[in-house]
């Protein structure tokens, strides 16, 4: 596996305040889920969180990089590396993770709008 167990255990410990976090194999790395919502990616011992238009600027301002599945392949990516100073601060990491979960849930909601209700027909 491309992610060390020791690093994974450390991250899961740091994220315990988020609640319900689990890791599943994907993309040659691990996907991080909070209560079933995919919000993060661990790949080659680097942690990436889901971003959106409101959170991405903070990542970019701190020098974070977008996830690239293969070197040299430019893809519009919404997962960015979590800054080292955030990783080391458990409370701050949980706050960033909560924003990543919110971004993931908003993306899912936009992809799957609720079904339109049919007008009810009343008999007179």
Secondary structure by P-SEA (a helix, b strand, c coil): ccccaaaaaaaaaaaccccbbbbbbcccbbbbbccccccbbbcccbbbbbbccccaaaaaaaccccccccccccccccbbbccccccccaaaaaaaaaaaaaaaaaaaaaaccccccccccccc
